[in-house]
Each structure stands twice: as structure tokens, then as C-alpha cells.
Amino acid sequence: MASGSQLVAQREPAGCTAYTVRRVEVSGNEFTRHRDVAKRIAFAEGKPFTELDMERTIGKLNKWGHFEKLSRENISLTYGSDPKTREFQCFVDLVVNVKEKRKK
């Protein structure tokens, strides 16, 4: 995957009107602990995916100031559906791509 600036939004499956977050990953945090980043991510696995959570995540991470400015393009979305799995029938996997600021 390209570093930090590529939006990946695979086509949404037909028949899906709402999505459940199946997986959330963070990429690019070489020095910042994952748990510190995770505290500022509004998405939760197993919960509904909302645009509001995307905006909240971007806002919290930008306000925190540990990374270069984030935008929607820094969050990769992969949509899918699995008719065998009731809770994740229509799901989205997210990767939050960050780039740490250099320490002065």
C-alpha cells in the first residue's frame, strides 16, 4: 500500500445500505505507540461505520499534533460483504495512514 496519501475505496457491495466496521488498522506510526493512536480513533470494530466517526478521527489526530496533517485521503476503506457471517454481512475495513512529524 502507498504511504499515507492514497485513498482506497473499493466498490461497495450491491444491496448494502449500512456497514459494520470489521477491522481498524494504523499504518505509519513508527515511534508513536499504537495504543496512544487508538485512543484518538472514533471507529470501533463491530460498530456501525459513520462519516461522523471519520471526521472525528481526523479532527482528534490533527489536534493531537503528532502527525502531519491528515485528511480523508489518509483513511483507506475496503468494503465487502459476507453472507455467511450475520454480524459482518456488509462490512468495511479501515486503515488510517499517518506520517509522524520529525522531532526538533
SULMOFEN-V835567 format. One record per backbone hydrogen bond with DSSP energy under -1.0 kcal/mol. CO is the residue of the C=O (numbers start at 0). NH is the residue of the N-H. Records with the same first field share a line. If there is no record, write none. Layout:
CO = NH ; NH
//
This chain:
7 = 76
12 = 15
18 = 48
19 = 91
20 = 45
22 = 93
24 = 95
26 = 97
27 = 29
32 = 36
33 = 37
34 = 38
36 = 39
37 = 40
43 = 46
46 = 20
49 = 53
50 = 54
51 = 55
52 = 56
53 = 57
54 = 58
55 = 59
56 = 60
57 = 61
58 = 62
59 = 63
60 = 64
65 = 100
70 = 73
71 = 74
73 = 96
75 = 94
76 = 9
77 = 92
79 = 90
81 = 84
85 = 88
88 = 81
89 = 19
90 = 79
91 = 21
92 = 77
93 = 24
94 = 75
95 = 26
98 = 67
//
